[in-house]
Amino acid sequence: MTANTSVAFVTGGAGAIGAAVCRALADTGAQIAVVDLDQQAADTVTAELGSGHLGIALDVADTDAVRAAVERVEAELGPIDTLINVAGWDRFVPFVDTTPDFWDRVIDVNYRGTLNTVHAILPGMIERERGRIVSVASDAARVGSSLESIYAGAKGAVISFSKSVAREVAKHGISVNVVCPGPTDTPLIRGMADELGSGDRFVDALTRAIPMRRLAEPEDIAPAIVFFASDGAAFITGQTLSVSGGLTMT
Ligand SMILES: NC(=O)c1ccc[n+]([C@@H]2O[C@H](COP(=O)([O-])OP(=O)(O)OC[C@H]3O[C@@H](n4cnc5c(N)ncnc54)[C@H](O)[C@@H]3O)[C@@H](O)[C@H]2O)c1
């Protein structure tokens, strides 16, 4: 499979799933902008990828910072033809115990971050009549998830937004798709479970519920994202794909 990815902008690129995506895209020959809150972690992933890649620290919720980063990447690496939105954040909280500040942060990182990157990068893709956008949502958005109501809503917004933009830009040769990981063994889910005080019990319960009897690894998620970014997926747009070991079959 040849990936249609000469320059890829990967948010959350220093995280578990994001770094797996960066490695898989770099293997196809793409130059990667590893974009993350954490500069040191972004630099570490960038260095692992070899030369010709760029690590950038920003908050995806910051519209101006995203615009400046897009300008920098296009000046230093070239036009961005692949955007992968992986940055995300959540905590397990019953809805009645959530606060408006928590709503803002979850919506800002998980939904507004995607609006910011797509808004900054899409005009260039339209001009060049080519592009791939893949956003990571969650099966929480497709089937619901206790203690994750705000996050599930924000990820659901990413799915609806992606389908709508997919309709708008299909005529320009641009595809917009979504990958929904099921429970994946990463610091995000481990940290959330530990905060609940139920780390290993939580993981055991999930493992029993998943037909394939294990959590996903980041390397299980990355190939689906790379596929949507590839030339082979040129005629696929507006789709939502679960990668969940059979936990969800929607
Ligand atoms: N782990 C799971 O079980 C699971 C399940 C479904 C969906 N997801 C989604 O997968 C994606 C990756 O999650 P992960 O499990 O690899 O977690 P992770 O915490 O390892 O990675 C997330 C990365 O996003 C970065 N990030 C967070 N907020 C940011 C911001 N405001 N601006 C820029 N970068 C930011 C973090 O620094 C981190 O490097 C997220 O969107 C998450 O919601 C994860």
The ligand as an ORCA input file, in Angstrom:
! r2SCAN-3c Opt
* xyz 0 1
  N      -6.661      4.682     25.125
  C      -7.899      4.389     24.841
  O      -8.493      3.431     25.382
  C      -8.665      5.207     23.844
  C      -9.929      4.726     23.436
  C     -10.654      5.474     22.514
  C     -10.125      6.642     22.002
  N      -8.896      7.075     22.415
  C      -8.409      8.315     21.830
  O      -7.165      8.065     21.216
  C      -6.383      9.260     21.195
  C      -4.986      8.973     21.722
  O      -5.093      8.565     23.075
  P      -3.977      7.699     23.820
  O      -4.707      6.604     24.508
  O      -2.842      7.403     22.908
  O      -3.557      8.717     24.972
  P      -2.181      9.440     25.315
  O      -2.456     10.219     26.540
  O      -1.049      8.456     25.302
  O      -1.992     10.394     24.057
  C      -2.688     11.602     23.916
  C      -1.684     12.644     23.472
  O      -2.403     13.841     23.216
  C      -1.661     14.902     23.776
  N      -2.574     15.999     24.110
  C      -3.523     16.013     25.073
  N      -4.132     17.204     25.090
  C      -3.558     17.935     24.118
  C      -3.747     19.260     23.661
  N      -4.664     20.062     24.232
  N      -2.985     19.726     22.640
  C      -2.050     18.922     22.075
  N      -1.820     17.647     22.466
  C      -2.562     17.178     23.475
  C      -1.017     14.349     25.030
  O       0.103     15.120     25.454
  C      -0.646     12.949     24.570
  O       0.665     12.912     24.045
  C      -7.180     10.284     22.008
  O      -7.914     11.113     21.128
  C      -8.117      9.422     22.825
  O      -9.281     10.127     23.176
  C      -8.162      6.381     23.304
*
